[in-house]
Structures are given as structure tokens and as C-alpha cells.
Amino acid sequence: KNLSEYNIWANQTMLDVFDSLPELPGNSARLFSHALNAQAIWIARITATESPVKVWQEHTLEELHKLHQYASYKIAELVANSDEAEFNRLIDYTNSQGHKYSTRVLDILTHAFNHATYHRAQVATDLRKCGHTPPNTDYVTYVRELMGQVY
């Protein structure tokens, strides 16, 4: 639950910085698109529905906001509505390379949150390379904000 709520905050924090830029660097948009696409794809696998996006599909800033509203909140909803049986349920799926796997929902969710963190770090590096100040999306920063410890 903590990671799903952190994921919402971190994705929104990144979008807030994107909104402040005169122009969004292409690689930053590509990497963040991928992070949100992956969450939407994992949601589709968990819910046995068709994914609305492809793995490396690129989005405009407006589309990123819409995808965040869907994927970040839907994955948190899945977490909130899961019990032990659901977390341990095996999902059969075929990945983007055509390989078949079975993975527990809990492991998928853990991967989705770690994957997003990894790509947000890549976006931060790209933003800095392009002369922009990236946001601090560290988990501890999120916790400090929750506790009112913002300086």
C-alpha cells in the first residue's frame, strides 16, 4: 500500500516538473512514457484485459497526465482491493518478446513499483543533462512530506 501511494506521488511530482518546463526533453518523455506504459500493461495482465498502450509508445505531456491518472491510481486500487489470495494468485502472460511466464500478483506489483523508480531516475538524469533541475522523488522525501517535514 505504501509503495502504491508513493508511486502516485512520485509520478505526479515528475509531471509537475514536466509542466514547469518550456519544452519537455524527448528522451525524458520517452522514458516516462515507458514507465507509465509498463504499469498499464501490468494492470491489463492482472485484470485479464487488453492493454491500452504498447511498451515503448510515446506520449505528449497531456497524454502522460491522462495515463498517470489511469495507471498510477488503478494500480493503487488493485493493491487496496487485494487480499492474501489475490496477492498470491498466479498470472499467466506473454511478455513483449513473446515469452510465456507465470508470476504472482505481489511480485508483479513489486516489480512495477521498482521499474517505475528505475525509470524516474533515468528521467532525472536526462533532465539534469538537459540543464533542468529534476525533482527529488526519493521514497524518504515522500515520507517526510507526509509527516509535514518539508524544509
C-alpha positions in Angstrom: 0.0 0.0 0.0 2.8 2.4 0.9 4.5 1.8 -2.4 1.4 2.3 -4.4 0.7 5.6 -2.7 4.4 6.6 -3.1 4.1 5.7 -6.8 1.2 8.1 -7.3 3.1 10.9 -5.5 6.4 10.3 -7.4 4.7 10.1 -10.8 2.8 13.3 -10.1 5.9 15.0 -8.8 7.7 14.2 -12.0 4.7 15.5 -14.0 4.7 18.7 -12.0 8.3 19.4 -13.1 7.4 18.5 -16.7 4.6 21.1 -16.5 7.1 23.8 -15.5 9.5 23.2 -18.4 9.3 25.4 -21.6 9.8 22.2 -23.6 9.9 18.6 -22.4 13.1 16.8 -23.5 12.3 14.0 -25.9 14.2 11.3 -24.0 12.6 12.3 -20.7 9.2 12.0 -22.3 10.1 8.6 -23.9 11.4 7.2 -20.6 8.5 8.4 -18.5 6.0 7.2 -21.2 7.6 3.7 -20.9 7.3 3.7 -17.1 3.6 4.6 -17.2 3.0 2.2 -20.2 4.5 -0.6 -18.2 2.2 0.0 -15.3 -0.8 0.0 -17.7 0.4 -3.2 -19.3 0.8 -4.9 -15.9 -2.7 -3.8 -14.9 -4.0 -5.3 -18.1 -2.3 -8.6 -17.3 -3.6 -8.7 -13.7 -7.1 -7.9 -14.8 -7.1 -10.0 -18.0 -7.9 -7.0 -20.1 -6.3 -5.6 -23.2 -3.6 -3.0 -22.6 -4.4 0.5 -23.9 -0.7 1.1 -24.7 2.4 -0.5 -26.1 5.7 -0.9 -24.2 7.6 1.9 -25.8 4.7 4.0 -27.1 5.5 7.7 -26.6 3.0 10.2 -25.3 2.6 14.0 -25.2 2.6 15.8 -21.9 -1.2 15.9 -21.9 -1.4 12.1 -22.6 1.1 11.5 -19.8 -1.2 13.2 -17.4 -4.1 11.1 -18.5 -2.1 7.9 -18.4 -0.9 8.7 -14.9 -4.5 9.3 -13.8 -5.3 5.9 -15.1 -2.3 3.7 -14.3 -1.0 5.2 -11.1 -4.4 5.2 -9.4 -5.6 1.9 -10.9 -2.6 0.0 -9.6 -3.1 1.5 -6.2 -6.8 0.4 -6.4 -5.6 -3.1 -7.2 -3.4 -3.1 -4.2 -6.1 -1.7 -1.9 -8.6 -4.4 -3.1 -6.3 -7.4 -2.8 -6.2 -9.9 -0.1 -3.6 -12.6 0.5 -5.2 -15.0 -2.0 -5.1 -12.2 -4.7 -1.5 -11.3 -3.9 -0.5 -14.9 -4.3 -2.6 -15.6 -7.5 -0.5 -16.6 -10.5 -0.9 -14.6 -13.6 -0.1 -16.3 -16.9 1.0 -13.8 -19.6 3.2 -13.4 -22.6 5.8 -10.6 -22.5 6.6 -8.2 -25.3 9.3 -10.6 -26.7 6.7 -13.4 -26.9 7.9 -15.5 -23.9 5.3 -17.0 -21.7 5.5 -16.6 -17.9 3.5 -17.2 -14.7 4.1 -14.6 -11.9 2.4 -13.9 -8.6 0.4 -10.6 -8.4 2.5 -9.5 -5.5 5.7 -10.0 -7.5 4.2 -8.1 -10.4 3.2 -5.2 -8.3 6.6 -5.1 -6.6 8.3 -5.1 -10.0 6.0 -2.4 -11.3 6.9 0.0 -8.5 10.6 -0.8 -8.7 10.5 -0.4 -12.5 8.9 3.0 -12.3 11.5 4.1 -9.7 14.3 3.0 -12.0 12.9 4.9 -15.0 12.1 8.0 -12.9 15.8 8.1 -12.0 16.7 7.9 -15.7 14.4 10.8 -16.4 16.0 12.8 -13.6 19.4 12.1 -15.1 18.2 13.2 -18.5 16.6 16.4 -17.2 19.8 17.4 -15.5 21.8 16.6 -18.7 19.4 19.0 -20.5 20.0 21.8 -17.9 16.9 21.3 -15.8 16.5 20.6 -12.1 14.9 17.2 -11.6 12.5 16.6 -8.7 13.6 14.6 -5.7 11.3 11.5 -5.9 13.1 9.5 -3.2 10.7 7.4 -1.0 12.1 9.1 2.1 11.2 12.5 0.6 7.6 11.3 0.2 7.5 10.1 3.8 8.9 13.4 5.0 6.2 15.3 3.1 3.6 13.0 4.6 4.9 13.8 8.1 5.0 17.6 7.4 8.8 17.7 7.5 9.3 19.8 4.4 12.2 22.3 4.6 
